[in-house]
Amino acid sequence: QVQLVESGGGLVQAGGSLRLSCAASGRTFSWYDMGWFRQAPGEERVFVARITRCGGRTSYADSVKGRFTISRDNAKNTVYLQMNSLKVEDTAVYYCAAGLGDTYHSWGQGTQVTVSS
């Protein structure tokens, strides 16, 4: 397993942008597919985006498609989530996760993103 630490959250106005980072410990980062999830108050954690081990394939939730971009730098053991055209409904705690396929076994502690109107 890997240890994951998210950063980059904060308060932004609607229409603005943020870039989240997730730094992984250990030398096995490139072995794992990486995902971003989010959880709004009173709601379940939901999938946001995913990137394969070598970065060759990405997938997104319909709600963020065209606005968010996931990327990774295996040399830096880091995965990113670039979030543009943010909406109030994007407000949530964002988590990164490591795993294989659709199974995630390591999670970060989360970073708060708040979008104001």
C-alpha positions as CSV (number, residue, x, y, z in Angstrom):
1,Q,0.0,0.0,0.0
2,V,0.9,3.6,-0.3
3,Q,0.3,6.6,1.9
4,L,-1.5,9.5,0.2
5,V,-1.6,13.2,1.1
6,E,-3.9,15.6,-0.7
7,S,-3.3,19.4,-1.0
8,G,-4.5,22.3,-2.9
9,G,-8.1,22.7,-1.7
10,G,-9.5,26.0,-0.7
11,L,-12.2,28.6,-1.2
12,V,-12.9,29.8,-4.8
13,Q,-15.6,31.7,-6.5
14,A,-17.8,30.0,-9.0
15,G,-16.2,29.9,-12.4
16,G,-12.7,29.8,-10.9
17,S,-10.1,27.1,-10.9
18,L,-8.1,25.0,-8.5
19,R,-5.5,22.3,-8.9
20,L,-5.4,19.5,-6.3
21,S,-2.3,17.4,-5.8
22,C,-1.9,14.0,-4.2
23,A,1.5,13.0,-3.1
24,A,2.3,9.3,-2.6
25,S,4.9,7.8,-0.4
26,G,6.9,4.7,-1.4
27,R,8.5,3.6,-4.7
28,T,5.5,1.7,-6.0
29,F,3.3,4.6,-7.1
30,S,3.6,3.7,-10.7
31,W,2.1,0.3,-10.0
32,Y,-1.3,1.8,-9.2
33,D,-4.2,3.2,-11.0
34,M,-5.2,6.5,-9.2
35,G,-8.6,8.0,-8.6
36,W,-10.2,11.1,-7.3
37,F,-13.4,11.0,-5.3
38,R,-15.5,13.6,-3.5
39,Q,-18.0,13.7,-0.7
40,A,-20.4,16.5,-0.2
41,P,-22.0,17.1,3.2
42,G,-24.7,14.5,3.9
43,E,-23.9,12.6,0.7
44,E,-22.0,9.5,-0.2
45,R,-18.5,9.5,-1.6
46,V,-18.6,9.4,-5.4
47,F,-16.2,8.9,-8.2
48,V,-14.7,11.9,-9.9
49,A,-11.9,10.8,-12.2
50,R,-9.4,8.0,-12.7
51,I,-6.1,7.5,-14.5
52,T,-4.3,4.3,-15.3
53,R,-0.8,3.4,-14.1
54,C,1.1,4.8,-17.0
55,G,-1.4,7.6,-17.6
56,G,-2.5,6.3,-20.9
57,R,-6.2,6.2,-20.1
58,T,-8.5,8.5,-18.1
59,S,-12.1,8.5,-17.2
60,Y,-14.5,11.0,-15.6
61,A,-17.8,11.3,-14.0
62,D,-20.3,13.0,-16.3
63,S,-20.7,15.9,-13.9
64,V,-17.1,17.0,-14.3
65,K,-16.3,15.9,-17.9
66,G,-14.9,18.8,-19.9
67,R,-14.1,20.8,-16.8
68,F,-11.7,18.6,-14.7
69,T,-8.5,16.9,-15.9
70,I,-6.6,14.2,-14.1
71,S,-2.9,13.7,-14.7
72,R,0.0,12.1,-13.0
73,D,3.8,12.4,-12.7
74,N,5.2,9.1,-11.8
75,A,8.7,10.6,-11.3
76,K,7.2,12.8,-8.6
77,N,4.8,10.2,-7.2
78,T,2.0,12.7,-7.6
79,V,-1.4,12.7,-9.2
80,Y,-3.2,16.0,-10.0
81,L,-6.8,17.1,-10.5
82,Q,-7.1,20.4,-12.4
83,M,-10.5,21.8,-11.8
84,N,-11.8,24.6,-14.1
85,S,-15.2,26.3,-14.4
86,L,-16.0,25.3,-10.8
87,K,-19.6,25.3,-9.7
88,V,-21.2,25.6,-6.3
89,E,-22.2,21.9,-6.6
90,D,-18.5,20.9,-6.8
91,T,-18.2,21.8,-3.1
92,A,-17.0,18.7,-1.3
93,V,-14.1,17.0,0.4
94,Y,-11.9,15.6,-2.3
95,Y,-10.0,12.3,-1.8
96,C,-7.4,10.6,-3.8
97,A,-7.1,6.8,-3.9
98,A,-4.7,4.2,-5.2
99,G,-5.6,0.7,-6.4
100,L,-6.0,-1.5,-9.4
101,G,-8.9,-1.2,-11.8
102,D,-12.0,-0.2,-9.8
103,T,-10.7,-1.5,-6.5
104,Y,-9.0,1.1,-4.3
105,H,-7.1,0.1,-1.2
106,S,-5.3,3.3,-0.1
107,W,-7.0,6.6,0.6
108,G,-5.8,10.1,1.6
109,Q,-7.3,12.2,4.3
110,G,-9.1,14.5,2.0
111,T,-8.9,18.2,1.1
112,Q,-11.8,20.6,1.3
113,V,-12.9,22.5,-1.8
114,T,-15.6,25.2,-1.3
115,V,-17.0,27.0,-4.3
116,S,-19.0,30.2,-3.5
117,S,-21.6,31.8,-5.6
